[in-house]
C-alpha cells in the first residue's frame, strides 16, 4: 500500500496532486461551471497546481544539471523527456482539429504556420505571442526560460546565487510589472518571432555542441534571451511572469540549503520575498490562496520527504506530464466528468509506458554513449517533470 522512502518520491507525490488539480480546474469549468465558479473564486486550483510544478522544477532541474555536470547531457535529457510526448499530443490535437472537435484560436489564421510550429516545438509560444496548439503548454514557456537561465548560471559558475536571484526577480517584478507595457513583443511580426525562436535554438545547440568560451558565450546568450522574453513578452504580464521565474529559483534555494550550499536563512528570505511580491501580482483572492497554499504544500512535502507515501501518489507523479498534456484535449471528446477521469488516467499511463518511458531510456543511452568514461554516473531523470 505504501512506497518506501526514495530520493524523488516526495517530488512525485507533489506532482501527482498538482497535475490532478490543473486537470480538475479545467474539467470543473467544462462540466460543472456553476459549482466550480464558487470554488475558483476562493482558491484557483489550476494556479495552485502550476506553482507546485514550478517549485518542483526549481528544486530538481538545477540539481540534475549539476549532478550531470554536462550541458550536452542536460539538453539531450530535456529533449527526450519532453518532445516525444509533446509531439504525440500535438498529433492528437491535429486529429481533433481536422475532425472538428477542437476549436483553434483565431490567431492560427493570422500567423504563419511555420512560425507557429517553431514556437510550439520550442515551447516558447507563450513568450513569442504565438497561439498554442494545446492551451496548457503556456507553462512550458516559463520552464524553458528557467532552463536557459539555469544553464547560463551553471556555465558561468554563478548557480549558487539562486536565493538572491529569486529575491532580485521577485523585487524587480513589482516595478517592472507596473511600468512595462504588457507583451511588448505582442505587436511584432512573424519575422521577429521566427528570429527569436531560431536564436534560442541556436543558443541551445551551440551550448550543447561547442566547448570552452564559445559554449559559455552561447549559454549566457540563451539565458539573456530567456530572461528578456519573460520581461518583455509575458502574456499574463511582466509581474506574473517574473514571479513564475522567481518561484522556480525559490525551489532551487531550498535544494541549495538542503545541500548546505547556502544558509537556511537565505532560502527562507527568498521564499518570503517571492510570496510577498507574488500575492499582489493579481487582485484576486483565488490567486493569493493558490500561491500561499502551493508554497505551504511544497514545504510540508519537503519536511516529510523521509516518510512513506501512499503508492498512488508517486505513481500519479510519474504519469503527471501525460495527465497535464492530454487532459485539455479529452475535454473536447468526453461527455461527462466521471467518464473523463476514467479515460484520462488509463490513457496517461498508456502514453507514459509507450512514449515517455522508452524515449527517456533512449535519451539516457545516448548520453551514456557520449559521456567520457572518466565522468561519474548520470542522475536518473526518468521521474523528473519539466
C-alpha positions in Angstrom: 0.0 0.0 0.0 2.9 2.4 0.7 6.1 3.2 -1.2 9.3 3.1 0.8 11.1 6.4 1.1 13.0 7.2 -2.1 15.1 10.2 -3.2 12.5 11.6 -5.5 9.3 10.0 -4.0 8.3 13.2 -2.3 8.6 15.2 -5.6 6.4 12.6 -7.4 4.0 12.8 -4.5 3.7 16.5 -5.2 3.4 16.2 -9.0 0.5 13.8 -8.9 -1.9 16.1 -7.0 -0.6 19.1 -8.9 -1.5 17.5 -12.2 -4.9 16.4 -10.9 -5.6 20.0 -9.6 -4.9 21.5 -13.0 -7.0 18.8 -14.7 -9.9 19.3 -12.3 -9.7 23.0 -12.7 -10.4 22.8 -16.5 -12.8 19.9 -16.1 -14.7 21.8 -13.4 -15.2 24.8 -15.7 -16.3 22.4 -18.5 -18.6 20.0 -16.7 -19.8 21.8 -13.5 -19.2 25.5 -14.2 -21.7 26.7 -11.6 -20.2 24.8 -8.8 -16.6 25.4 -9.9 -17.1 29.2 -10.1 -17.8 29.2 -6.3 -14.7 27.1 -5.7 -12.4 29.0 -8.1 -13.1 32.4 -6.6 -11.9 31.1 -3.2 -8.9 29.2 -4.5 -7.7 28.8 -8.0 -6.6 25.1 -8.0 -5.2 25.4 -11.5 -2.8 28.1 -10.3 -2.0 26.1 -7.3 -1.0 23.1 -9.4 1.1 25.2 -11.7 3.0 26.8 -8.9 3.7 23.5 -7.3 5.1 22.3 -10.6 7.3 25.5 -10.7 8.6 24.8 -7.2 9.4 21.2 -8.1 11.2 22.2 -11.3 13.1 24.8 -9.4 14.3 22.2 -6.9 15.2 19.3 -9.3 16.3 20.9 -12.6 19.5 22.7 -11.3 20.2 19.6 -9.1 20.0 17.4 -12.2 22.1 19.8 -14.2 24.9 19.9 -11.6 24.9 16.2 -10.9 25.4 15.6 -14.6 28.0 18.3 -14.9 27.5 18.2 -18.7 25.4 20.7 -20.7 25.1 18.4 -23.7 23.7 15.7 -21.4 21.3 18.1 -19.8 19.8 19.3 -23.1 19.7 15.8 -24.5 17.8 14.7 -21.4 15.4 17.6 -21.7 14.7 16.9 -25.4 13.9 13.2 -24.9 12.0 13.9 -21.7 9.6 16.5 -23.3 9.5 16.4 -27.1 8.3 12.8 -27.8 5.1 13.1 -25.7 4.7 16.7 -26.8 4.8 15.6 -30.5 2.3 12.8 -29.9 0.0 15.2 -28.1 0.3 17.7 -30.9 -0.6 14.9 -33.4 -3.7 14.0 -31.3 -4.7 17.7 -31.2 -4.4 18.0 -35.0 -6.6 14.9 -35.5 -9.2 16.6 -33.3 -8.9 19.8 -35.2 -9.5 18.1 -38.5 -12.4 16.2 -37.0 -14.0 19.4 -36.0 -13.8 18.6 -32.3 -11.1 21.0 -31.2 -11.6 24.7 -32.0 -8.5 26.7 -32.8 -7.5 30.2 -31.6 -8.3 32.8 -34.2 -4.6 33.7 -34.3 -3.9 30.5 -36.2 -5.5 32.1 -39.3 -3.4 35.2 -39.0 0.1 33.8 -38.2 2.5 31.8 -40.4 2.0 28.0 -39.9 5.8 27.6 -39.9 6.4 30.2 -37.2 3.5 28.7 -35.1 5.2 25.3 -35.4 8.5 26.7 -34.4 7.0 28.4 -31.3 5.1 25.3 -30.2 8.0 22.9 -30.8 10.5 25.1 -28.9 7.8 25.5 -26.2 8.3 29.3 -26.4 4.9 30.1 -28.0 3.7 31.9 -24.9 6.7 34.2 -24.9 6.7 34.8 -28.7 3.0 35.8 -28.7 2.1 32.8 -30.8 -1.0 30.6 -30.5 -0.7 27.3 -28.6 -2.0 24.2 -30.1 -2.5 22.8 -26.6 -3.6 25.5 -24.2 -1.8 24.4 -21.1 1.6 24.4 -22.8 1.9 28.1 -21.8 3.6 27.0 -18.6 6.3 25.2 -20.6 7.4 28.5 -22.0 8.4 29.7 -18.5 10.0 26.4 -17.8 12.1 26.8 -20.9 13.1 30.3 -19.8 14.2 28.8 -16.5 16.2 26.1 -18.2 18.0 28.7 -20.3 18.8 30.9 -17.3 19.9 27.9 -15.1 22.3 26.8 -17.9 23.7 30.3 -18.1 24.3 30.4 -14.4 25.9 26.9 -14.4 28.2 27.8 -17.3 29.4 31.0 -15.5 29.6 29.3 -12.1 27.0 31.5 -10.6 24.4 28.9 -9.9 25.0 29.1 -6.1 23.4 32.5 -6.1 19.9 31.1 -6.6 18.4 32.5 -3.4 19.5 36.1 -4.2 18.4 35.6 -7.8 14.9 34.7 -6.6 14.8 37.8 -4.4 16.0 40.0 -7.2 13.4 38.6 -9.7 10.6 39.0 -7.2 11.5 42.5 -6.1 12.1 43.6 -9.7 8.8 42.1 -10.7 6.8 44.8 -8.9 8.2 48.0 -10.6 8.6 46.3 -13.9 5.1 44.9 -13.7 3.8 48.4 -13.2 6.0 50.2 -15.7 6.5 47.7 -18.6 3.6 47.5 -21.1 2.1 44.0 -21.2 3.6 41.9 -24.0 5.8 44.5 -25.6 6.6 41.9 -28.3 3.0 41.3 -29.0 2.8 43.7 -31.9 5.8 42.3 -33.6 5.7 40.3 -36.9 6.2 36.7 -37.7 9.8 37.6 -38.7 10.6 38.8 -35.2 9.0 35.7 -33.6 11.0 33.4 -36.0 14.2 35.2 -35.4 13.8 35.0 -31.6 12.9 31.3 -31.8 15.8 30.5 -34.1 18.1 32.4 -31.8 17.1 30.3 -28.8 17.5 27.1 -30.8 21.0 28.2 -31.9 22.0 29.1 -28.4 20.9 25.7 -27.1 22.6 23.8 -29.9 25.8 25.8 -29.5 25.8 25.3 -25.8 25.3 21.5 -26.2 27.8 21.0 -29.0 30.6 23.6 -28.6 33.2 23.9 -25.8 35.2 26.5 -23.9 34.4 30.1 -24.3 32.0 29.5 -27.2 29.9 27.3 -25.1 29.9 29.8 -22.2 29.0 32.7 -24.6 26.1 30.7 -26.1 24.8 29.7 -22.6 24.9 33.3 -21.5 23.1 34.5 -24.7 20.4 31.8 -24.1 19.9 32.9 -20.5 19.6 36.6 -21.5 17.1 35.6 -24.2 15.0 33.6 -21.8 15.0 36.4 -19.2 14.3 39.1 -21.9 11.4 37.2 -23.2 9.8 36.8 -19.8 10.3 40.5 -19.0 9.1 41.9 -22.4 6.6 39.3 -23.6 4.7 37.6 -20.8 1.1 37.5 -21.9 0.0 37.4 -18.3 2.2 40.5 -17.6 5.7 41.1 -16.5 4.8 40.9 -12.8 3.3 37.4 -13.0 6.0 36.2 -15.5 8.9 37.2 -13.2 7.1 35.7 -10.2 6.9 32.4 -12.0 10.7 32.5 -12.6 11.3 33.7 -9.0 9.2 30.8 -7.7 11.4 28.3 -9.6 14.5 29.9 -8.1 12.9 29.7 -4.7 12.6 26.0 -5.2 16.3 25.9 -6.1 17.2 27.8 -2.9 15.5 25.1 -0.9 17.7 22.5 -2.7 20.9 24.6 -2.0 20.0 25.0 1.7 19.4 21.2 1.9 22.8 20.6 0.4 24.4 23.2 2.8 25.5 25.4 -0.1 23.6 28.4 1.4 22.2 29.1 4.9 18.6 28.2 5.6 18.0 31.8 6.4 18.8 32.8 2.8 16.4 30.2 1.5 13.7 31.4 3.9 14.3 35.0 2.8 13.9 34.1 -0.8 10.7 32.2 -0.2 9.3 35.1 1.9 10.2 37.7 -0.7 8.7 35.7 -3.6 5.5 35.2 -1.6 5.3 38.8 -0.5 5.7 40.1 -4.1 3.7 37.4 -5.7 0.5 37.6 -3.8 -0.1 41.2 -5.1 0.6 40.3 -8.8 -3.2 39.8 -9.2 -6.1 41.4 -7.4 -7.7 38.0 -6.9 -8.3 36.0 -3.7 -8.2 32.8 -5.6 -4.7 33.6 -6.9 -3.5 34.7 -3.4 -4.7 31.5 -1.8 -3.3 29.3 -4.6 0.2 30.7 -4.3 0.3 30.6 -0.5 -1.0 27.1 -0.5 1.5 26.0 -3.2 4.4 27.1 -1.1 2.9 25.6 2.0 2.3 22.2 0.5 5.8 22.2 -1.0 7.2 22.9 2.4 5.2 20.2 4.1 6.2 17.6 1.5 9.8 18.6 1.9 9.5 18.2 5.7 8.0 14.8 5.1 10.5 13.7 2.4 11.8 10.8 4.5 8.4 9.4 5.2 6.5 6.7 3.3 3.8 7.8 0.8 0.7 6.1 -0.4 1.7 4.2 -3.6 -0.8 6.0 -5.8 0.7 9.5 -5.1 4.1 8.9 -6.6 2.5 6.8 -9.3 0.4 9.8 -10.3 3.5 11.9 -10.3 5.2 9.5 -12.7 2.4 10.0 -15.3 1.8 13.7 -14.4 3.2 15.0 -17.7 0.9 12.8 -19.7 -2.0 13.9 -17.4 -1.1 17.5 -18.0 -0.8 17.4 -21.8 -3.7 15.1 -22.6 -6.4 16.4 -20.3 -7.3 19.6 -22.2 -7.7 17.5 -25.4 -10.0 15.0 -23.8 -12.3 17.8 -22.6 -13.5 18.1 -26.2 -14.4 14.5 -26.7 -15.6 13.1 -23.3 -19.3 13.9 -22.4 -19.2 13.9 -18.5 -16.9 14.3 -15.6 -16.8 10.7 -14.3 -16.1 9.2 -17.7 -13.5 11.9 -18.3 -11.3 10.7 -15.5 -12.0 7.0 -16.2 -10.5 7.6 -19.7 -7.8 10.2 -18.8 -5.9 8.3 -16.1 -5.5 5.0 -18.0 -4.7 6.8 -21.2 -2.0 8.8 -19.4 -0.5 5.6 -18.0 -0.5 4.1 -21.5 1.2 7.1 -23.1 3.8 7.1 -20.3 4.6 3.4 -20.9 4.6 3.6 -24.7 6.1 7.0 -25.3 7.6 8.7 -22.3 9.5 5.9 -20.7 11.0 4.5 -23.9 12.1 7.9 -25.1 13.7 8.7 -21.7 15.6 5.4 -21.8 16.8 6.1 -25.4 17.9 9.6 -24.3 19.9 8.2 -21.4 21.6 5.6 -23.7 22.7 8.5 -26.0 24.0 10.4 -23.0 25.9 7.3 -21.7 27.4 6.6 -25.1 28.6 10.3 -25.5 29.9 10.7 -21.9 33.6 10.2 -21.4 34.4 7.2 -19.2 36.0 9.3 -16.5 32.8 11.2 -15.7 30.6 10.0 -12.9 27.2 8.3 -13.3 24.3 10.4 -14.6 21.3 11.3 -12.4 18.2 9.4 -13.3 15.7 11.9 -14.8 13.1 9.3 -15.6 10.8 10.7 -12.9 11.7 14.4 -13.4 8.8 16.5 -14.7 9.6 19.7 -16.7 
